[in-house]
Amino acid sequence: MKYIAIIGYGVVGGGITAVIEANKEQIKRTVHDDVEVKYILDLRDFPDSPYADRVVHEITPILEDESVELVCETMGGSHPAYEFSVQCMEAGKSVVTSNKEVVANFGDKLLRCAKENGVSYLFEASVGGGIPVIRSINTALAQDNITKIRGIVNGTTNYILTKMKNEGRDFADVLAEAQELGYAERDPAADIDAIDAKRKIIILTALATGVLLDDADVYAGTLRTVTQDDIKAAARLDAELKLLACANIGDSIEAFACPMIVPHTNPISHISDVYNGISVASDVTGDIMYYGRGAGRLPTAGAVVADVCAVLSGAAKYEYVPEFKKADGTTKQAKPFDKIEFTYYIRANCSKVDLADKLEAACDSVKIISEEGGIVEAVAGKMTAKTMSDLLPDAVAIRILD
């Protein structure tokens, strides 16, 4: 028998026990033994759960029980998730997690702690839910030089934008519906302000480069200001408006998460509803696309259990183990966001002559799309956000994915 523990018995933590119970025989074939949840650490009791007798309220029993080989950390947040993970690894227990915040903030230290204590620290479920993008980058692309990452990595915001387009509804109305359906939290800031997407692109960039960017190095642009006019403008450009997490990797790293207009020639533009899609470009392999359910109880829990199986079967010992390092003088540096150049869709209250005159002095190209009722639409590039705001401080400006 292989014994594990779960820290945090919420949506994902509860999904882990459901996946283990439902797929018991498949897991046994993979691990070559039965896997049983021996402890569940949570502040709450679960009297109606078949696992009620496994619930503990402090971590000590887990740390002291030598039969527990692995701990699933699904509590979320940085603290005490970081401290508990370190304590478990120092006690000789591997840790697997779905917690993108703790990986984005402390992935360098947690991976180092795992190495020093001869255990594993895996986090497949931290990006893309059930999509196996992390293991793929770590194994199938380990020999390759990744140059670009583009992703819809937040199902909540993709659901909102899909509804806004298909039903012509306003942002606030669709957000309220998403909250009622459980897609969005009561406090939706992490999703709609791109904080969640930012954490995920930090993790993906670290896998590609070995550099764990600081939170302040990565721009996050909110969805709160998106209107039906923006959705319709994207459609006129034969494109879709999506919240993207992106990284351009060269001599420096350009990383950001924000609403962007995505042309229909890019397959990411066609990903709708709560689904996620991540494209990776590399020198040798070329373009690869990962698609699937990026969130939800069972897809995310399934990714956690996949990591559990990798560790308990011994396979994790033979997988490439990344090492993350905080950006410093020896690593690639993050390019300040205000120095990154984009092509922009622009909507301004002025004449097309005035708009063209202002843009042509600063941009490589300017194309006036329409002029109606004193509102001019144009596409212009390349320029930085600072140049854009200095030229047209009152205009609507949305970045276009090249």
C-alpha positions as CSV (number, residue, x, y, z in Angstrom):
1,M,0.0,0.0,0.0
2,K,1.2,3.5,-0.9
3,Y,0.0,6.2,1.5
4,I,-0.5,9.9,0.6
5,A,-1.9,13.0,2.3
6,I,-3.8,15.9,1.0
7,I,-3.4,19.5,2.3
8,G,-6.4,21.6,1.5
9,Y,-9.7,19.7,0.9
10,G,-11.5,22.2,-1.3
11,V,-12.6,21.8,-5.0
12,V,-9.3,20.2,-6.2
13,G,-8.5,18.4,-3.0
14,G,-11.9,16.8,-3.0
15,G,-11.4,15.9,-6.7
16,I,-8.2,14.0,-5.8
17,T,-10.1,11.5,-3.6
18,A,-12.8,11.2,-6.3
19,V,-10.2,10.4,-9.1
20,I,-8.3,7.9,-6.9
21,E,-11.6,6.1,-6.1
22,A,-12.9,6.1,-9.6
23,N,-9.6,5.1,-11.3
24,K,-8.4,2.7,-8.6
25,E,-7.5,-0.1,-10.9
26,Q,-5.8,2.1,-13.5
27,I,-3.7,3.8,-10.8
28,K,-2.7,0.4,-9.3
29,R,-1.5,-0.8,-12.8
30,T,0.6,2.4,-13.0
31,V,2.0,2.4,-9.5
32,H,2.1,-1.4,-9.1
33,D,0.4,-1.0,-5.7
34,D,-2.8,0.5,-4.1
35,V,-2.8,4.2,-3.3
36,E,-4.7,5.3,-0.2
37,V,-5.3,8.8,1.3
38,K,-4.2,8.5,4.9
39,Y,-4.6,12.1,6.0
40,I,-6.5,15.2,4.9
41,L,-5.3,18.5,6.5
42,D,-8.0,21.2,6.6
43,L,-9.3,23.7,9.0
44,R,-12.8,22.3,8.5
45,D,-14.4,18.9,9.4
46,F,-16.2,16.9,6.8
47,P,-18.6,14.7,8.8
48,D,-20.6,13.5,5.8
49,S,-17.5,12.5,3.8
50,P,-16.3,8.9,3.6
51,Y,-12.9,10.4,4.5
52,A,-14.1,12.1,7.6
53,D,-11.9,9.9,9.8
54,R,-8.8,11.0,7.9
55,V,-9.2,14.7,8.6
56,V,-6.6,16.4,10.8
57,H,-6.2,20.1,11.7
58,E,-2.4,20.3,12.0
59,I,0.4,19.1,9.9
60,T,2.4,17.3,12.6
61,P,0.7,13.8,12.1
62,I,1.6,13.9,8.4
63,L,5.2,14.9,9.0
64,E,5.7,12.3,11.7
65,D,4.1,9.4,9.8
66,E,6.9,7.7,7.9
67,S,4.5,5.6,5.9
68,V,3.2,8.7,4.0
69,E,5.4,9.0,1.0
70,L,3.8,11.9,-0.8
71,V,1.7,15.0,0.0
72,C,-0.7,16.8,-2.4
73,E,-0.8,20.5,-1.7
74,T,-4.0,22.0,-3.0
75,M,-4.7,24.7,-0.4
76,G,-3.9,27.7,-2.7
77,G,-2.1,30.9,-1.8
78,S,1.6,31.3,-0.9
79,H,1.4,30.9,2.9
80,P,1.3,28.5,4.7
81,A,1.5,26.4,1.4
82,Y,5.2,27.3,1.0
83,E,6.1,26.5,4.6
84,F,4.1,23.2,4.7
85,S,5.7,22.1,1.4
86,V,9.2,22.7,2.7
87,Q,8.4,20.9,6.0
88,C,7.1,17.9,4.1
89,M,10.1,17.7,1.8
90,E,12.5,18.1,4.7
91,A,10.7,15.1,6.3
92,G,11.5,13.0,3.2
93,K,8.1,13.3,1.5
94,S,7.6,14.3,-2.1
95,V,5.1,17.1,-2.8
96,V,2.8,17.6,-5.8
97,T,0.7,20.7,-6.2
98,S,-2.0,22.6,-8.2
99,N,-1.0,25.9,-6.6
100,K,0.2,28.3,-9.2
101,E,0.7,31.1,-6.8
102,V,3.3,29.3,-4.6
103,V,5.1,27.9,-7.7
104,A,5.3,31.3,-9.3
105,N,6.5,33.0,-6.2
106,F,8.7,30.3,-4.7
107,G,9.4,27.7,-7.4
108,D,13.1,28.2,-7.3
109,K,13.3,27.5,-3.5
110,L,10.9,24.6,-3.6
111,L,12.7,22.8,-6.4
112,R,16.0,23.4,-4.6
113,C,14.5,22.0,-1.4
114,A,13.3,18.9,-3.2
115,K,16.8,18.3,-4.7
116,E,18.5,18.8,-1.4
117,N,16.2,16.2,0.3
118,G,16.1,13.6,-2.4
119,V,12.4,14.0,-3.2
120,S,10.2,15.3,-6.0
121,Y,8.3,18.5,-6.3
122,L,5.9,18.4,-9.3
123,F,3.3,21.0,-10.4
124,E,1.6,19.8,-13.6
125,A,-1.8,21.0,-12.4
126,S,-0.6,24.5,-11.8
127,V,-1.0,25.5,-15.5
128,G,-3.7,24.4,-17.9
129,G,-5.6,22.2,-15.5
130,G,-5.8,18.8,-17.1
131,I,-3.6,19.8,-20.1
132,P,-0.2,18.0,-19.8
133,V,1.8,21.0,-20.9
134,I,4.4,21.1,-18.1
135,R,5.5,17.5,-18.5
136,S,5.6,17.9,-22.2
137,I,7.9,20.9,-22.0
138,N,10.1,19.1,-19.4
139,T,10.4,16.0,-21.5
140,A,9.4,16.2,-25.2
141,L,10.9,19.7,-25.6
142,A,13.8,19.4,-23.1
143,Q,16.3,19.4,-26.0
144,D,14.7,22.4,-27.8
145,N,15.0,26.2,-27.6
146,I,11.6,27.6,-26.9
147,T,11.1,31.1,-28.4
148,K,7.4,31.9,-27.9
149,I,4.6,30.9,-25.6
150,R,1.0,32.1,-26.3
151,G,-1.9,30.9,-24.1
152,I,-5.4,31.2,-23.1
153,V,-4.8,29.9,-19.6
154,N,-7.8,31.1,-17.7
155,G,-11.2,29.5,-18.4
156,T,-13.2,32.0,-16.5
157,T,-12.2,35.0,-18.6
158,N,-12.5,32.9,-21.8
159,Y,-16.0,32.0,-20.9
160,I,-16.8,35.7,-20.2
161,L,-15.4,36.9,-23.6
162,T,-17.2,34.0,-25.4
163,K,-20.5,35.0,-23.9
164,M,-20.0,38.7,-24.6
165,K,-19.4,37.9,-28.3
166,N,-22.0,35.3,-28.9
167,E,-24.8,37.0,-26.9
168,G,-24.0,40.7,-27.2
169,R,-24.0,41.1,-23.4
170,D,-22.0,43.5,-21.3
171,F,-19.0,42.4,-19.2
172,A,-20.6,43.0,-15.8
173,D,-23.7,41.0,-16.7
174,V,-21.7,38.0,-17.9
175,L,-19.4,38.1,-14.9
176,A,-22.4,37.9,-12.6
177,E,-23.6,34.8,-14.5
178,A,-20.1,33.3,-14.3
179,Q,-20.1,33.8,-10.5
180,E,-23.6,32.2,-10.2
181,L,-22.4,29.1,-12.2
182,G,-19.2,28.8,-10.1
183,Y,-16.8,29.7,-12.9
184,A,-15.8,32.9,-11.2
185,E,-15.1,33.5,-7.5
186,R,-17.0,36.0,-5.4
187,D,-13.9,38.2,-5.6
188,P,-13.0,37.7,-9.3
189,A,-9.9,39.9,-9.3
190,A,-7.4,37.1,-9.8
191,D,-9.1,36.0,-13.0
192,I,-10.4,39.2,-14.6
193,D,-7.3,41.3,-13.6
194,A,-5.1,38.7,-15.2
195,I,-3.3,37.9,-12.0
196,D,-3.9,34.1,-12.5
197,A,-2.7,34.3,-16.1
198,K,0.4,36.2,-15.1
199,R,1.4,33.5,-12.5
200,K,1.0,30.8,-15.2
201,I,3.1,32.6,-17.8
202,I,5.8,33.1,-15.1
203,I,5.8,29.3,-14.6
204,L,5.8,28.5,-18.3
205,T,8.6,31.0,-18.9
206,A,10.7,29.5,-16.1
207,L,10.3,26.0,-17.7
208,A,11.5,27.4,-21.0
209,T,14.4,29.5,-19.7
210,G,15.2,28.4,-16.2
211,V,14.5,32.0,-15.1
212,L,11.8,32.6,-12.5
213,L,10.6,36.1,-13.1
214,D,9.5,38.3,-10.3
215,D,5.8,39.2,-10.1
216,A,6.7,42.9,-10.8
217,D,8.5,41.9,-14.0
218,V,5.3,40.7,-15.7
219,Y,2.5,43.0,-16.8
220,A,-1.1,42.1,-16.1
221,G,-3.9,44.0,-17.9
222,T,-7.5,43.9,-16.7
223,L,-10.6,42.7,-18.5
224,R,-12.8,45.1,-16.6
225,T,-12.7,47.8,-19.3
226,V,-13.6,45.6,-22.2
227,T,-16.8,46.7,-24.0
228,Q,-19.1,45.4,-26.8
229,D,-17.4,48.0,-29.0
230,D,-14.1,46.2,-28.5
231,I,-15.6,42.8,-29.2
232,K,-17.2,44.2,-32.5
233,A,-14.0,45.9,-33.5
234,A,-12.1,42.6,-33.2
235,A,-14.8,40.9,-35.4
236,R,-14.3,43.6,-38.1
237,L,-10.6,42.8,-38.1
238,D,-11.5,39.1,-38.7
239,A,-10.3,38.4,-35.2
240,E,-11.3,37.6,-31.6
241,L,-10.7,39.4,-28.4
242,K,-9.0,37.1,-25.9
243,L,-7.1,37.4,-22.6
244,L,-3.7,36.0,-23.4
245,A,-0.6,35.1,-21.4
246,C,2.5,35.5,-23.6
247,A,6.3,35.2,-23.5
248,N,8.7,36.2,-26.2
249,I,12.1,34.7,-25.5
250,G,15.3,36.0,-27.1
251,D,18.2,37.9,-25.6
252,S,15.7,39.1,-23.1
253,I,12.3,37.9,-21.9
254,E,9.1,39.8,-22.8
255,A,6.3,38.4,-20.6
256,F,2.8,39.7,-20.1
257,A,-0.9,38.8,-19.7
258,C,-3.6,41.1,-21.1
259,P,-6.5,41.4,-23.5
260,M,-5.4,41.1,-27.1
261,I,-7.0,41.0,-30.5
262,V,-6.1,37.6,-32.0
263,P,-6.5,37.1,-35.8
264,H,-8.5,34.2,-37.0
265,T,-5.4,32.9,-38.7
266,N,-4.1,31.9,-35.3
267,P,-5.8,28.7,-33.9
268,I,-5.9,30.3,-30.4
269,S,-8.6,32.7,-31.7
270,H,-11.0,29.7,-32.1
271,I,-10.8,28.5,-28.5
272,S,-14.0,29.3,-26.7
273,D,-16.0,28.9,-23.5
274,V,-14.0,27.5,-20.5
275,Y,-11.4,25.8,-22.6
276,N,-7.7,26.6,-22.6
277,G,-5.1,26.5,-25.4
278,I,-1.4,27.0,-25.2
279,S,0.9,27.3,-28.2
280,V,4.6,26.8,-27.9
281,A,7.1,27.7,-30.7
282,S,10.7,26.3,-30.7
283,D,13.6,26.2,-33.0
284,V,13.6,22.5,-33.7
285,T,10.1,21.2,-33.2
286,G,8.3,24.3,-34.6
287,D,4.8,25.2,-33.4
288,I,2.9,22.9,-31.0
289,M,-0.7,23.5,-29.7
290,Y,-2.0,22.1,-26.4
291,Y,-5.8,22.2,-25.9
292,G,-8.3,21.0,-23.3
293,R,-10.1,21.8,-20.1
294,G,-7.9,24.2,-18.3
295,A,-9.8,24.3,-15.0
296,G,-12.4,22.4,-13.1
297,R,-12.5,19.9,-10.2
298,L,-11.7,16.7,-12.1
299,P,-9.4,17.8,-14.9
300,T,-7.2,19.6,-12.3
301,A,-7.4,16.8,-9.8
302,G,-6.5,14.4,-12.6
303,A,-3.3,16.3,-13.3
304,V,-2.4,16.1,-9.6
305,V,-3.0,12.4,-9.5
306,A,-0.8,12.0,-12.7
307,D,2.0,13.6,-10.7
308,V,1.2,11.3,-7.8
309,C,1.5,8.3,-10.1
310,A,4.8,9.6,-11.6
311,V,6.3,9.8,-8.1
312,L,5.0,6.6,-6.6
313,S,5.8,4.5,-9.7
314,G,9.4,5.8,-9.7
315,A,9.0,7.4,-13.1
316,A,9.6,10.9,-11.7
317,K,13.2,9.9,-10.8
318,Y,14.0,9.5,-14.5
319,E,12.2,12.7,-15.7
320,Y,14.1,15.9,-16.4
321,V,13.9,18.1,-13.3
322,P,14.0,21.8,-14.0
323,E,16.0,24.3,-11.9
324,F,14.6,27.8,-11.5
325,K,16.7,30.8,-10.7
326,K,15.6,34.3,-10.0
327,A,16.6,36.8,-12.6
328,D,20.0,38.4,-11.9
329,G,23.1,39.4,-13.8
330,T,23.9,35.8,-14.8
331,T,20.5,35.1,-16.4
332,K,18.2,36.5,-19.1
333,Q,16.5,39.7,-18.0
334,A,12.9,40.7,-18.2
335,K,12.3,43.5,-20.7
336,P,10.3,46.3,-19.0
337,F,6.8,46.2,-20.3
338,D,6.8,49.9,-21.3
339,K,9.7,49.1,-23.7
340,I,7.9,46.3,-25.5
341,E,6.5,47.2,-28.9
342,F,3.1,46.1,-30.2
343,T,0.7,46.7,-33.1
344,Y,-2.4,48.4,-31.8
345,Y,-6.1,48.7,-32.7
346,I,-7.0,52.3,-31.9
347,R,-10.4,54.0,-31.5
348,A,-10.2,57.8,-31.1
349,N,-12.5,60.8,-31.1
350,C,-10.8,62.9,-33.8
351,S,-10.5,63.3,-37.5
352,K,-8.7,60.6,-39.6
353,V,-6.2,63.3,-40.7
354,D,-5.3,64.2,-37.2
355,L,-5.0,60.6,-36.2
356,A,-2.9,59.7,-39.1
357,D,-0.6,62.7,-38.6
358,K,0.0,61.8,-35.0
359,L,0.6,58.1,-35.7
360,E,2.7,58.3,-38.8
361,A,5.5,60.1,-37.0
362,A,5.8,57.3,-34.4
363,C,4.8,54.1,-36.1
364,D,6.1,51.8,-38.9
365,S,2.6,51.6,-40.5
366,V,-0.8,53.2,-40.1
367,K,-4.1,51.9,-41.6
368,I,-7.3,53.9,-41.1
369,I,-10.2,51.4,-40.9
370,S,-13.2,53.7,-40.6
371,E,-14.5,57.2,-39.7
372,E,-18.0,57.6,-38.5
373,G,-19.7,60.1,-36.2
374,G,-16.4,61.7,-35.2
375,I,-14.9,58.3,-34.2
376,V,-11.9,57.0,-36.1
377,E,-10.6,53.5,-36.0
378,A,-7.1,52.5,-37.1
379,V,-4.4,49.9,-36.9
380,A,-0.9,51.1,-36.2
381,G,2.4,49.6,-35.3
382,K,5.0,49.1,-33.9
383,M,5.1,51.3,-30.8
384,T,5.3,51.0,-27.0
385,A,2.5,51.6,-24.6
386,K,4.1,54.8,-23.4
387,T,4.3,56.1,-27.0
388,M,0.7,55.2,-27.5
389,S,-0.5,56.9,-24.3
390,D,1.5,60.0,-24.9
391,L,0.2,60.4,-28.5
392,L,-3.5,59.6,-27.7
393,P,-4.1,59.6,-24.0
394,D,-7.9,59.4,-24.4
395,A,-8.1,56.8,-27.1
396,V,-9.1,53.1,-26.8
397,A,-6.0,51.1,-27.6
398,I,-5.9,47.3,-27.7
399,R,-2.8,45.2,-28.6
400,I,-2.9,42.9,-31.6
401,L,-1.2,39.6,-31.5
402,D,1.3,39.3,-34.4
